[in-house]
Amino acid sequence: MQLTVEFGGGLELLCNSVKIHNVNVETPKGAQQLAMRDLLMWVQKNLIKERPEMFIKGDTVRPGVLVLVNDCDWELSGQLDTTLEEKDVVVFISTLHGG
């Protein structure tokens, strides 16, 4: 499945400072659809190059990471159970900043 995955608010630093990734993610064996929970594990294994604890906590994103699927907050579409479709755009933005 072709997806665009974007990182902002400093999270791009975990991915060699690359903000936009055009990726092809396979649907897990036995599953008919790709869910956000599957994408998060794929991102952790394939895109995050350092400090994964800054992105993932348990099986979801850390508190303070805003997740948008096609410009819609994933909290409105089912969070980890959100079903992804071909050419969806998933954006991860850190809302936490030091100072």
C-alpha positions in Angstrom: 0.0 0.0 0.0 1.4 3.4 -1.0 1.4 5.9 1.8 3.0 9.2 2.6 4.4 9.5 6.1 5.5 12.9 7.4 7.3 13.9 10.6 7.3 17.4 12.2 7.9 19.3 15.4 11.4 17.7 15.8 10.4 14.1 15.2 12.1 14.2 11.8 15.4 14.2 13.7 14.6 10.5 14.5 14.5 9.7 10.8 17.8 11.2 9.7 16.2 14.7 9.4 13.9 13.5 6.5 10.4 15.0 6.9 8.5 13.3 4.1 8.6 9.6 3.3 6.8 8.0 0.4 6.5 4.4 1.4 5.1 1.0 0.4 3.7 -0.9 3.4 2.5 -4.5 3.1 -0.7 -5.5 4.7 0.1 -8.0 7.5 -0.4 -11.7 6.8 -4.0 -12.8 7.5 -5.2 -9.2 7.6 -7.4 -7.7 4.9 -6.6 -4.1 5.8 -3.8 -2.0 7.1 -4.5 -0.4 10.5 -2.6 2.4 12.2 -1.2 -0.1 14.8 0.4 -2.0 11.9 1.9 1.2 10.4 3.3 2.3 13.8 5.2 -0.9 14.1 6.4 -0.7 10.5 7.6 2.9 11.0 9.4 1.9 14.2 11.3 -0.9 12.3 11.9 0.9 9.0 12.0 4.7 9.4 13.1 5.5 13.0 16.9 5.5 13.0 17.5 6.6 16.6 15.8 7.0 20.0 12.6 5.1 19.2 11.5 5.8 22.8 10.9 9.4 21.7 8.2 8.2 19.2 6.7 5.0 20.6 5.6 4.1 24.1 4.2 0.6 24.4 2.1 -0.1 21.3 1.2 3.5 20.5 2.8 6.9 20.1 4.1 8.8 23.1 1.9 11.4 24.8 2.5 14.7 23.1 2.6 13.3 19.5 -0.2 14.5 17.4 -1.3 12.0 14.7 -3.2 13.1 11.6 -4.6 10.8 8.9 -5.5 12.9 5.8 -5.5 16.0 8.0 -7.9 14.5 10.5 -6.9 13.8 14.1 -6.7 10.1 14.6 -8.6 10.3 17.8 -11.7 11.0 15.7 -11.2 8.0 13.5 -10.3 5.2 16.0 -6.6 5.8 16.9 -4.8 2.4 16.6 -7.8 0.8 14.8 -7.9 3.5 12.1 -8.0 1.7 8.7 -5.6 3.1 6.1 -6.2 3.2 2.4 -4.0 3.6 -0.7 -2.3 7.0 -0.9 -3.3 8.1 2.6 -1.1 10.8 4.2 -0.2 10.1 7.9 1.5 13.0 9.8 3.2 12.7 13.2 3.9 16.0 14.9 5.6 16.5 18.3 3.9 19.0 20.5 6.5 18.9 23.2 9.4 21.4 23.1 12.2 22.0 25.5 13.0 25.4 26.8 
